[in-house]
Amino acid sequence: MGLWDQIRDALSTVWADWQTPSEDERTRLINGLIEAYGAEQRVSTQIRQIIPVIPYEQFRRRLDMIARDDEQHATLVQERLRTLGGM
């Protein structure tokens, strides 16, 4: 086996390791995504609870947009979690 073959094999191994994280890293990733999902859900819920007491329509509309954005983020995180088998 020549030098270039050894380099190619080493790079292939590194690339494979990088693409498939170890179980410990995967667990940390899933836990982080679960926390992110919960945070997005909590923020969205809190905003939805505040909206009715805001006296100005333009601020209520803006808060509604923010809540929808947070809900979309939560949905994206949830999809990634399902892909990883975390939910």
C-alpha positions as CSV (number, residue, x, y, z in Angstrom):
1,M,0.0,0.0,0.0
2,G,1.4,3.3,-1.1
3,L,1.6,6.6,0.9
4,W,-1.4,8.1,-1.1
5,D,-3.5,5.0,-0.4
6,Q,-2.7,5.3,3.3
7,I,-3.6,9.0,3.3
8,R,-6.8,8.3,1.4
9,D,-7.8,5.5,3.9
10,A,-7.0,7.8,6.9
11,L,-9.1,10.6,5.4
12,S,-11.9,8.2,4.7
13,T,-11.9,7.0,8.3
14,V,-11.9,10.5,9.6
15,W,-14.7,11.5,7.3
16,A,-16.8,8.5,8.3
17,D,-16.2,9.2,12.0
18,W,-17.3,12.8,11.4
19,Q,-20.4,11.8,9.6
20,T,-21.5,9.3,12.2
21,P,-21.0,10.7,15.7
22,S,-20.3,8.4,18.6
23,E,-23.1,7.3,20.8
24,D,-22.1,9.8,23.5
25,E,-22.1,12.7,21.0
26,R,-25.4,11.5,19.5
27,T,-26.9,11.4,23.0
28,R,-25.7,15.0,23.7
29,L,-27.1,16.1,20.4
30,I,-30.5,14.6,21.1
31,N,-30.6,16.0,24.6
32,G,-29.7,19.5,23.2
33,L,-32.4,19.3,20.6
34,I,-34.9,18.2,23.2
35,E,-34.0,21.2,25.3
36,A,-34.2,23.5,22.3
37,Y,-37.6,22.1,21.4
38,G,-38.9,22.6,24.9
39,A,-37.6,26.2,25.0
40,E,-39.2,27.1,21.7
41,Q,-42.5,25.6,22.9
42,R,-42.3,27.5,26.2
43,V,-41.5,30.8,24.5
44,S,-44.4,30.4,22.0
45,T,-46.8,29.5,24.8
46,Q,-45.8,32.5,26.9
47,I,-46.1,34.9,23.9
48,R,-49.6,33.4,23.1
49,Q,-50.7,34.1,26.7
50,I,-49.5,37.7,26.6
51,I,-51.0,38.7,23.2
52,P,-54.6,39.2,24.5
53,V,-53.6,41.8,27.1
54,I,-51.6,43.9,24.7
55,P,-53.6,47.0,23.9
56,Y,-52.1,47.9,20.5
57,E,-53.1,45.8,17.4
58,Q,-49.8,46.3,15.7
59,F,-47.9,44.9,18.7
60,R,-50.3,41.9,18.9
61,R,-49.8,41.1,15.2
62,R,-46.0,41.3,15.7
63,L,-46.1,39.1,18.7
64,D,-48.3,36.6,16.8
65,M,-45.6,36.5,14.1
66,I,-42.9,35.9,16.6
67,A,-45.0,33.1,18.2
68,R,-45.5,31.5,14.8
69,D,-41.8,31.7,14.1
70,D,-41.1,29.9,17.4
71,E,-43.7,27.3,16.6
72,Q,-42.1,26.7,13.2
73,H,-38.6,26.4,14.9
74,A,-40.0,23.9,17.3
75,T,-41.5,21.9,14.5
76,L,-38.2,21.8,12.7
77,V,-36.4,20.7,15.8
78,Q,-39.0,18.0,16.4
79,E,-38.5,16.7,12.8
80,R,-34.8,16.5,13.4
81,L,-35.4,14.7,16.6
82,R,-37.6,12.1,14.9
83,T,-34.9,11.7,12.3
84,L,-32.4,10.9,15.0
85,G,-34.9,8.7,16.8
86,G,-35.2,11.0,19.8
87,M,-39.0,11.4,20.0
